[in-house]
Amino acid sequence: MGKYEKIIFQILRGTIDANIPFPDLVGLLKHFGFEERIKGSHHIFRKAGIEEKINLQKDGNKAKPYQVKQVRNILITYKLEVKINE
């Protein structure tokens, strides 16, 4: 299982939302082709074809649990998945 597959599994499982490392979540979104814009402490992600924008902020070195849930909902709604060998 690759790095991104592990992160997706953790996010979709939904049992450790408070323990998802912020850099891992940012890396996953970039891997899926989201464009990042940083304004102060806000990391804002947009992608063509996805209506919602994702606004992340660090909570120490972790992502905030409600923001992990937001990413989970987008992964499910838009059926985003990692291709094998990526």
All heavy atoms as an XYZ file, in Angstrom:
708
protein
N       0.857     -1.176      0.000
C       0.000      0.000      0.000
C       0.899      1.233      0.000
O       1.786      1.366      0.815
C      -0.897     -0.021      1.238
C      -1.902      1.092      1.280
S      -2.991      1.097      2.738
C      -3.983     -0.345      2.437
N       0.656      2.140     -0.951
C       1.459      3.342     -1.073
C       1.092      4.406     -0.057
O       0.104      4.286      0.686
N       1.883      5.461     -0.043
C       1.695      6.551      0.921
C       0.293      7.158      0.838
O      -0.394      7.303      1.843
C       2.749      7.622      0.661
C       2.602      8.864      1.509
C       3.626      9.903      1.145
C       3.415     11.164      1.955
N       4.397     12.191      1.621
N      -0.136      7.498     -0.368
C      -1.433      8.148     -0.522
C      -2.577      7.184     -0.231
O      -3.605      7.586      0.305
C      -1.574      8.767     -1.915
C      -0.585      9.885     -2.143
C       0.382      9.805     -3.132
C      -0.607     11.028     -1.352
C       1.294     10.827     -3.331
C       0.296     12.058     -1.535
C       1.245     11.947     -2.537
O       2.145     12.965     -2.716
N      -2.400      5.924     -0.585
C      -3.430      4.927     -0.271
C      -3.636      4.818      1.237
O      -4.765      4.692      1.709
C      -3.057      3.564     -0.846
C      -3.114      3.528     -2.366
C      -2.480      2.267     -2.932
O      -1.430      1.824     -2.406
O      -3.040      1.738     -3.899
N      -2.538      4.860      2.000
C      -2.630      4.790      3.465
C      -3.390      5.987      4.029
O      -4.228      5.845      4.920
C      -1.239      4.717      4.094
C      -0.553      3.401      3.900
C       0.819      3.422      4.532
C       1.574      2.136      4.235
N       2.929      2.148      4.783
N      -3.071      7.165      3.498
C      -3.739      8.385      3.978
C      -5.233      8.329      3.655
O      -6.075      8.628      4.508
C      -3.096      9.643      3.361
C      -1.628      9.753      3.778
C      -3.865     10.900      3.771
C      -0.833     10.746      2.978
N      -5.560      7.915      2.433
C      -6.964      7.815      2.050
C      -7.684      6.814      2.945
O      -8.798      7.063      3.405
C      -7.110      7.425      0.564
C      -6.686      8.604     -0.309
C      -8.551      7.026      0.238
C      -6.641      8.290     -1.781
N      -7.047      5.667      3.212
C      -7.652      4.652      4.078
C      -7.940      5.239      5.455
O      -9.028      5.052      6.004
C      -6.724      3.438      4.191
C      -7.242      2.373      5.110
C      -8.297      1.565      4.731
C      -6.687      2.198      6.368
C      -8.791      0.587      5.578
C      -7.170      1.224      7.228
C      -8.226      0.416      6.832
N      -6.984      5.990      6.010
C      -7.176      6.602      7.327
C      -8.318      7.616      7.306
O      -9.126      7.683      8.233
C      -5.888      7.277      7.798
C      -4.782      6.311      8.114
C      -3.472      7.019      8.422
O      -3.252      8.159      8.010
N      -2.583      6.339      9.126
N      -8.375      8.412      6.245
C      -9.419      9.436      6.146
C     -10.787      8.786      5.993
O     -11.740      9.160      6.673
C      -9.129     10.397      4.965
C      -7.895     11.247      5.271
C     -10.338     11.289      4.680
C      -7.391     12.049      4.088
N     -10.890      7.802      5.108
C     -12.179      7.163      4.866
C     -12.656      6.352      6.063
O     -13.853      6.240      6.302
C     -12.112      6.276      3.619
C     -11.940      7.012      2.293
C     -11.821      6.020      1.143
C     -13.072      7.997      2.045
N     -11.717      5.784      6.814
C     -12.081      5.012      8.002
C     -12.753      5.914      9.033
O     -13.665      5.504      9.736
C     -10.840      4.345      8.576
C     -11.169      3.253      9.549
C      -9.967      2.453      9.880
N      -9.015      3.321     10.579
C      -7.802      2.951     10.936
N      -7.362      1.756     10.646
N      -7.012      3.777     11.579
N     -12.281      7.157      9.154
C     -12.933      8.142     10.005
C     -12.736      7.977     11.496
O     -13.428      8.613     12.273
N     -11.794      7.141     11.912
C     -11.625      6.917     13.345
C     -10.485      7.732     13.947
O     -10.380      7.803     15.173
C     -11.371      5.422     13.634
O     -10.222      4.993     12.903
C     -12.580      4.590     13.248
N      -9.645      8.340     13.100
C      -8.508      9.111     13.637
C      -8.436     10.501     13.003
O      -7.354     11.003     12.722
C      -7.168      8.355     13.459
C      -6.879      8.063     11.992
C      -7.141      7.086     14.270
C      -5.454      7.610     11.738
N      -9.575     11.127     12.815
C      -9.602     12.447     12.171
C      -8.706     13.466     12.868
O      -8.146     14.341     12.226
C     -11.029     12.984     12.104
C     -11.884     12.255     11.081
O     -11.346     11.387     10.369
O     -13.084     12.555     10.998
N      -8.555     13.351     14.169
C      -7.740     14.316     14.917
C      -6.250     14.024     14.801
O      -5.435     14.812     15.267
C      -8.149     14.315     16.386
N      -5.871     12.926     14.169
C      -4.461     12.547     14.089
C      -3.925     12.456     12.665
O      -2.928     11.800     12.423
C      -4.239     11.199     14.800
C      -4.362     11.349     16.294
O      -3.845     12.294     16.872
N      -5.074     10.439     16.919
N      -4.575     13.113     11.717
C      -4.085     13.136     10.344
C      -3.069     14.274     10.237
O      -3.404     15.429     10.475
C      -5.238     13.354      9.339
C      -6.298     12.256      9.461
C      -4.699     13.458      7.913
C      -5.864     10.885      9.047
N      -1.814     13.964      9.885
C      -0.810     15.026      9.762
C      -1.190     16.032      8.671
O      -1.592     15.645      7.572
C       0.472     14.268      9.389
C       0.242     12.871      9.876
C      -1.231     12.636      9.705
N      -1.064     17.302      8.987
C      -1.414     18.375      8.058
C      -0.643     18.260      6.749
O      -1.243     18.332      5.676
C      -1.183     19.742      8.718
C      -1.606     20.899      7.876
C      -2.948     21.261      7.817
C      -0.692     21.622      7.139
C      -3.357     22.336      7.031
C      -1.087     22.690      6.357
C      -2.425     23.048      6.302
N       0.691     18.033      6.781
C       1.421     17.925      5.512
C       0.945     16.756      4.646
O       0.956     16.848      3.419
C       2.876     17.709      5.944
C       2.943     18.229      7.339
C       1.584     17.980      7.927
N       0.503     15.672      5.264
C      -0.003     14.526      4.499
C      -1.304     14.882      3.788
O      -1.516     14.502      2.631
C      -0.233     13.315      5.407
C       1.055     12.686      5.902
O       2.145     13.097      5.441
O       0.980     11.786      6.753
N      -2.180     15.607      4.469
C      -3.454     16.003      3.872
C      -3.225     16.984      2.718
O      -3.821     16.845      1.654
C      -4.370     16.620      4.932
C      -5.828     16.816      4.547
C      -6.480     15.495      4.137
C      -6.599     17.435      5.695
N      -2.318     17.933      2.914
C      -1.972     18.881      1.850
C      -1.379     18.133      0.661
O      -1.748     18.366     -0.496
C      -0.987     19.955      2.379
C      -0.397     20.771      1.234
C      -1.699     20.874      3.365
N      -0.463     17.204      0.912
C       0.165     16.428     -0.155
C      -0.850     15.608     -0.929
O      -0.763     15.501     -2.164
N      -1.829     15.041     -0.233
C      -2.869     14.252     -0.893
C      -3.692     15.124     -1.840
O      -3.949     14.742     -2.985
C      -3.776     13.597      0.147
C      -4.932     12.774     -0.424
C      -4.407     11.537     -1.137
C      -5.893     12.386      0.678
N      -4.090     16.293     -1.360
C      -4.884     17.185     -2.206
C      -4.092     17.630     -3.435
O      -4.625     17.668     -4.543
C      -5.373     18.391     -1.396
C      -6.409     18.056     -0.324
C      -6.682     19.276      0.545
C      -7.697     17.537     -0.940
N      -2.817     17.933     -3.258
C      -1.976     18.312     -4.401
C      -1.839     17.142     -5.366
O      -1.832     17.317     -6.580
C      -0.607     18.780     -3.919
C      -0.637     20.148     -3.261
C       0.760     20.556     -2.847
C       0.787     21.929     -2.236
N       2.158     22.332     -1.833
N      -1.730     15.928     -4.825
C      -1.624     14.735     -5.657
C      -2.860     14.571     -6.545
O      -2.761     14.136     -7.688
C      -1.442     13.498     -4.769
C      -1.395     12.219     -5.523
N      -0.278     11.817     -6.219
C      -2.328     11.253     -5.702
C      -0.536     10.650     -6.795
N      -1.763     10.297     -6.489
N      -4.009     14.940     -6.023
C      -5.252     14.853     -6.783
C      -5.432     16.028     -7.740
O      -6.441     16.117     -8.427
C      -6.457     14.765     -5.848
C      -6.711     13.382     -5.327
C      -6.825     13.164     -3.970
C      -6.842     12.310     -6.180
C      -7.073     11.894     -3.479
C      -7.084     11.038     -5.704
C      -7.193     10.826     -4.348
N      -4.483     16.941     -7.772
C      -4.531     18.037     -8.726
C      -5.189     19.304     -8.218
O      -5.493     20.203     -9.005
N      -5.397     19.405     -6.919
C      -5.944     20.634     -6.356
C      -4.862     21.709     -6.386
O      -3.691     21.420     -6.163
C      -6.398     20.420     -4.911
C      -7.709     19.697     -4.780
C      -7.761     18.318     -4.848
C      -8.882     20.401     -4.585
C      -8.967     17.643     -4.724
C     -10.093     19.736     -4.454
C     -10.138     18.360     -4.531
N      -5.269     22.921     -6.666
C      -4.351     24.062     -6.635
C      -4.443     24.710     -5.261
O      -5.534     24.946     -4.754
C      -4.710     25.072     -7.717
C      -4.503     24.522     -9.114
C      -4.858     25.533    -10.193
O      -4.962     26.748     -9.881
O      -5.040     25.101    -11.332
N      -3.278     25.006     -4.686
C      -3.222     25.580     -3.340
C      -2.936     27.072     -3.412
O      -2.069     27.511     -4.166
C      -2.124     24.888     -2.532
C      -1.965     25.436     -1.134
C      -0.819     24.775     -0.374
O       0.116     24.263     -1.026
O      -0.864     24.784      0.849
N      -3.686     27.812     -2.612
C      -3.424     29.237     -2.416
C      -3.341     29.452     -0.922
O      -4.194     28.978     -0.168
C      -4.562     30.063     -3.020
C      -4.228     31.558     -3.051
C      -5.399     32.350     -3.539
N      -6.215     32.584     -2.334
C      -7.483     32.923     -2.346
N      -8.141     33.038     -3.458
N      -8.126     33.133     -1.216
N      -2.317     30.146     -0.486
C      -2.145     30.378      0.950
C      -2.412     31.852      1.233
O      -1.844     32.735      0.594
C      -0.724     29.984      1.413
C      -0.483     28.505      1.122
C      -0.547     30.292      2.898
C       0.952     28.058      1.360
N      -3.276     32.088      2.202
C      -3.586     33.452      2.625
C      -3.545     33.459      4.145
O      -4.462     32.972      4.810
C      -4.963     33.868      2.103
C      -5.270     35.327      2.325
C      -6.490     35.755      1.569
C      -6.659     37.259      1.745
N      -7.750     37.772      0.944
N      -2.456     33.956      4.694
C      -2.266     33.909      6.143
C      -2.068     32.474      6.578
O      -1.223     31.764      6.048
N      -2.882     32.012      7.511
C      -2.778     30.630      7.981
C      -3.721     29.690      7.223
O      -3.770     28.497      7.508
C      -3.101     30.566      9.479
O      -4.442     30.953      9.703
N      -4.452     30.236      6.259
C      -5.425     29.443      5.507
C      -4.795     28.886      4.234
O      -4.201     29.611      3.455
C      -6.644     30.292      5.134
C      -7.405     30.763      6.313
N      -8.541     30.129      6.759
C      -7.205     31.799      7.163
C      -9.006     30.760      7.824
N      -8.196     31.771      8.088
N      -4.953     27.594      4.043
C      -4.520     26.918      2.817
C      -5.804     26.568      2.075
O      -6.576     25.719      2.514
C      -3.732     25.647      3.141
C      -2.445     25.922      3.838
N      -1.225     25.755      3.237
C      -2.186     26.379      5.095
C      -0.274     26.072      4.099
N      -0.839     26.465      5.229
N      -6.027     27.233      0.945
C      -7.277     27.087      0.213
C      -7.002     26.275     -1.051
O      -6.095     26.591     -1.812
C      -7.866     28.464     -0.128
C      -8.083     29.249      1.178
C      -9.174     28.326     -0.915
C      -8.287     30.722      1.000
N      -7.807     25.234     -1.254
C      -7.621     24.321     -2.374
C      -8.839     24.360     -3.283
O      -9.973     24.292     -2.814
C      -7.403     22.887     -1.868
C      -6.131     22.726     -1.109
C      -6.083     22.982      0.255
C      -4.967     22.337     -1.747
C      -4.917     22.847      0.965
C      -3.787     22.203     -1.046
C      -3.756     22.455      0.313
N      -8.561     24.455     -4.593
C      -9.608     24.449     -5.618
C      -9.189     23.482     -6.715
O      -8.005     23.290     -6.967
C      -9.786     25.833     -6.242
C     -10.175     26.963     -5.332
C     -11.559     26.927     -4.802
N     -12.553     26.654     -5.810
C     -13.749     27.202     -5.856
N     -14.079     28.099     -4.963
N     -14.618     26.871     -6.767
N     -10.202     22.917     -7.367
C      -9.938     22.039     -8.503
C     -11.105     22.154     -9.473
O     -12.269     22.172     -9.055
C      -9.781     20.587     -8.048
C      -9.468     19.644     -9.188
C      -9.246     18.237     -8.711
C      -8.983     17.368     -9.932
N      -8.645     16.025     -9.592
N     -10.779     22.214    -10.759
C     -11.821     22.262    -11.784
C     -12.689     21.023    -11.670
O     -12.189     19.915    -11.470
C     -11.185     22.347    -13.169
N     -13.987     21.207    -11.764
C     -14.924     20.102    -11.692
C     -15.416     19.798    -10.285
O     -16.289     18.966    -10.101
N     -14.836     20.458     -9.293
C     -15.261     20.261     -7.907
C     -15.749     21.604     -7.383
O     -14.984     22.567     -7.326
C     -14.118     19.688     -7.048
C     -13.762     18.302     -7.573
C     -14.510     19.654     -5.571
C     -12.752     17.540     -6.802
N     -17.030     21.658     -7.050
C     -17.648     22.917     -6.644
C     -17.108     23.452     -5.329
O     -16.893     24.646     -5.182
C     -19.161     22.744     -6.533
C     -19.857     22.519     -7.849
C     -21.352     22.381     -7.695
O     -21.925     23.036     -6.802
O     -21.936     21.613     -8.459
N     -16.926     22.563     -4.360
C     -16.504     22.989     -3.034
C     -15.045     23.420     -3.043
O     -14.229     22.859     -3.744
C     -16.667     21.849     -2.014
C     -18.074     21.370     -1.836
C     -18.443     20.241     -2.788
O     -17.756     20.051     -3.808
O     -19.430     19.557     -2.516
N     -14.761     24.433     -2.236
C     -13.353     24.751     -1.997
C     -13.015     24.219     -0.610
O     -13.871     24.146      0.275
C     -13.063     26.234     -2.126
C     -13.665     27.111     -1.072
C     -13.266     28.551     -1.301
C     -14.010     29.437     -0.326
N     -13.728     30.840     -0.556
N     -11.781     23.826     -0.454
C     -11.331     23.261      0.814
C     -10.434     24.287      1.472
O      -9.470     24.754      0.875
C     -10.565     21.941      0.581
C     -11.469     20.948     -0.143
C     -10.084     21.373      1.907
C     -10.735     19.705     -0.618
N     -10.752     24.640      2.701
C     -10.002     25.629      3.457
C      -9.418     24.923      4.678
O     -10.145     24.537      5.585
C     -10.931     26.769      3.868
C     -10.208     27.884      4.576
O      -9.023     27.803      4.878
N     -10.933     28.940      4.873
N      -8.098     24.734      4.689
C      -7.441     24.019      5.781
C      -6.596     24.967      6.620
O      -6.025     25.920      6.104
C      -6.523     22.921      5.228
C      -7.140     21.857      4.330
C      -6.062     20.880      3.882
C      -8.254     21.131      5.038
N      -6.532     24.656      7.901
C      -5.646     25.354      8.820
C      -4.997     24.300      9.708
O      -5.623     23.303     10.055
C      -6.410     26.328      9.707
C      -6.987     27.499      8.975
C      -7.821     28.337      9.915
O      -8.943     27.989     10.218
N      -7.234     29.431     10.380
N      -3.752     24.557     10.084
C      -3.053     23.641     10.974
C      -3.615     23.709     12.383
O      -4.083     24.745     12.826
C      -1.565     24.004     11.066
C      -0.761     23.668      9.873
C       0.699     24.003     10.151
C       1.549     23.699      8.956
N       2.959     23.986      9.216
N      -3.539     22.589     13.061
C      -3.809     22.520     14.491
C      -2.576     21.852     15.082
O      -2.546     20.641     15.251
C      -5.085     21.724     14.762
C      -5.507     21.779     16.211
O      -4.911     22.569     16.977
O      -6.431     21.037     16.589
N      -1.530     22.644     15.310
C      -0.217     22.071     15.632
C       0.355     21.516     14.341
O       0.453     22.215     13.347
N       0.686     20.233     14.333
C       1.171     19.578     13.123
C       0.060     18.751     12.460
O       0.289     18.084     11.464
C       2.365     18.668     13.448
C       3.044     18.146     12.210
O       3.168     18.855     11.211
N       3.464     16.899     12.254
N      -1.129     18.795     13.019
C      -2.247     17.985     12.539
C      -3.270     18.853     11.811
O      -3.330     20.071     11.997
C      -2.953     17.269     13.704
C      -2.046     16.463     14.600
C      -1.520     15.248     13.908
C      -0.650     14.448     14.882
N       0.031     13.364     14.233
N      -4.075     18.194     10.986
C      -5.215     18.868     10.366
C      -6.367     18.876     11.368
O      -6.452     17.997     12.220
C      -5.621     18.130      9.100
N      -7.221     19.859     11.273
C      -8.370     19.922     12.185
C      -9.374     18.832     11.791
O      -9.615     18.600     10.603
C      -9.019     21.301     12.115
C      -8.116     22.395     12.662
C      -8.794     23.733     12.662
C      -7.864     24.777     13.283
N      -8.492     26.087     13.384
N      -9.947     18.157     12.788
C     -10.848     17.024     12.505
C     -12.015     17.360     11.575
O     -12.335     16.580     10.684
C     -11.353     16.612     13.883
C     -10.283     17.056     14.825
C      -9.730     18.321     14.229
N     -12.641     18.530     11.747
C     -13.784     18.855     10.891
C     -13.346     19.070      9.449
O     -14.113     18.844      8.506
C     -14.574     20.059     11.426
C     -13.944     21.404     11.188
C     -14.259     22.144     10.050
C     -13.049     21.968     12.102
C     -13.694     23.391      9.831
C     -12.483     23.203     11.894
C     -12.814     23.915     10.748
O     -12.244     25.148     10.533
N     -12.086     19.482      9.258
C     -11.576     19.677      7.906
C     -11.238     18.334      7.255
O     -11.418     18.160      6.051
C     -10.373     20.614      7.925
C     -10.780     22.017      8.349
C      -9.616     22.935      8.651
O      -8.489     22.493      8.854
N      -9.881     24.221      8.683
N     -10.776     17.368      8.050
C     -10.550     16.019      7.535
C     -11.891     15.433      7.081
O     -11.977     14.799      6.021
C      -9.880     15.114      8.599
C      -9.806     13.674      8.115
C      -8.497     15.639      8.952
N     -12.944     15.684      7.844
C     -14.278     15.205      7.477
C     -14.725     15.849      6.162
O     -15.322     15.189      5.307
C     -15.273     15.526      8.592
C     -16.659     15.015      8.323
C     -17.593     15.299      9.478
C     -18.992     14.799      9.143
N     -19.942     15.093     10.204
N     -14.424     17.116      5.983
C     -14.764     17.817      4.742
C     -14.049     17.160      3.555
O     -14.659     16.929      2.511
C     -14.373     19.295      4.856
C     -14.656     20.117      3.621
C     -14.126     21.547      3.735
O     -13.244     21.846      4.537
N     -14.650     22.427      2.914
N     -12.775     16.848      3.724
C     -12.012     16.187      2.662
C     -12.605     14.801      2.393
O     -12.755     14.390      1.238
C     -10.511     16.101      3.019
C      -9.762     15.219      2.028
C      -9.898     17.503      3.061
N     -12.964     14.073      3.452
C     -13.573     12.744      3.294
C     -14.840     12.837      2.449
O     -15.054     12.038      1.541
C     -13.889     12.130      4.658
C     -14.555     10.772      4.551
C     -14.737     10.023      5.871
N     -15.179     10.821      6.985
C     -14.397     11.181      8.017
N     -13.140     10.802      8.078
N     -14.886     11.915      8.989
N     -15.687     13.812      2.735
C     -16.928     13.976      1.975
C     -16.657     14.261      0.503
O     -17.370     13.763     -0.374
C     -17.793     15.081      2.582
C     -18.378     14.679      3.919
O     -18.533     13.491      4.209
N     -18.693     15.656      4.745
N     -15.612     15.026      0.213
C     -15.263     15.316     -1.181
C     -14.712     14.068     -1.863
O     -15.049     13.783     -3.017
C     -14.285     16.507     -1.253
C     -15.050     17.791     -0.897
C     -13.650     16.619     -2.639
C     -14.204     19.013     -0.725
N     -13.871     13.304     -1.160
C     -13.351     12.054     -1.724
C     -14.497     11.120     -2.111
O     -14.474     10.498     -3.176
C     -12.433     11.341     -0.730
C     -11.091     11.980     -0.407
C     -10.376     11.193      0.687
C     -10.225     12.079     -1.647
N     -15.491     11.028     -1.243
C     -16.625     10.131     -1.488
C     -17.533     10.686     -2.583
O     -17.899      9.978     -3.523
C     -17.410      9.895     -0.183
C     -16.545      9.096      0.798
C     -18.728      9.182     -0.458
C     -17.088      9.025      2.203
N     -17.894     11.947     -2.479
C     -18.817     12.558     -3.439
C     -18.288     12.508     -4.860
O     -19.018     12.183     -5.796
C     -19.105     14.030     -3.046
O     -19.666     14.050     -1.737
C     -20.067     14.682     -4.026
N     -16.998     12.819     -5.039
C     -16.419     12.893     -6.380
C     -15.650     11.626     -6.761
O     -15.004     11.577     -7.800
C     -15.525     14.131     -6.494
C     -16.336     15.397     -6.399
C     -16.486     16.062     -5.185
C     -16.985     15.921     -7.511
C     -17.249     17.218     -5.088
C     -17.743     17.077     -7.423
C     -17.871     17.721     -6.211
O     -18.631     18.860     -6.124
N     -15.736     10.607     -5.885
C     -15.107      9.306     -6.144
C     -13.628      9.438     -6.532
O     -13.168      8.841     -7.503
C     -15.883      8.553     -7.223
C     -17.310      8.216     -6.795
C     -18.077      7.568     -7.910
C     -19.463      7.143     -7.503
N     -20.358      8.146     -7.065
N     -12.913     10.238     -5.763
C     -11.478     10.411     -5.998
C     -10.732      9.224     -5.408
O     -10.978      8.830     -4.277
C     -10.991     11.714     -5.362
C     -11.627     12.998     -5.872
C     -11.093     14.193     -5.096
C     -11.365     13.184     -7.350
N      -9.849      8.638     -6.173
C      -9.053      7.537     -5.679
C      -7.677      7.570     -6.306
O      -7.480      8.110     -7.385
C      -9.745      6.187     -5.921
C     -10.241      5.993     -7.323
C     -11.051      4.738     -7.474
O     -12.146      4.647     -6.900
O     -10.577      3.835     -8.179
N      -6.731      6.975     -5.610
C      -5.345      6.932     -6.075
C      -5.227      5.823     -7.100
O      -5.695      4.714     -6.877
C      -4.381      6.690     -4.888
C      -2.976      6.477     -5.380
C      -4.443      7.853     -3.923
N      -4.580      6.123     -8.207
C      -4.309      5.103     -9.213
C      -3.110      4.283     -8.734
O      -2.179      4.807     -8.131
C      -3.972      5.752    -10.558
C      -5.022      6.724    -11.046
C      -6.211      6.018    -11.632
C      -7.143      6.963    -12.308
N      -8.297      7.343    -11.607
N      -3.108      3.009     -9.018
C      -2.008      2.123     -8.624
C      -0.741      2.571     -9.349
O      -0.782      3.024    -10.484
C      -2.367      0.666     -8.926
C      -3.565      0.287     -8.091
C      -1.195     -0.248     -8.711
C      -3.993     -1.135     -8.118
N       0.388      2.452     -8.679
C       1.714      2.845     -9.179
C       1.915      4.346     -9.164
O       2.714      4.861     -9.911
C       1.993      2.281    -10.575
C       2.029      0.787    -10.599
O       2.424      0.158     -9.611
N       1.618      0.190    -11.693
N       1.204      5.073     -8.348
C       1.430      6.525     -8.241
C       2.125      6.820     -6.951
O       1.950      6.232     -5.969
C       0.100      7.277     -8.305
C      -0.465      7.282     -9.685
C      -1.666      8.199     -9.811
O      -1.926      9.005     -8.892
O      -2.329      8.134    -10.822
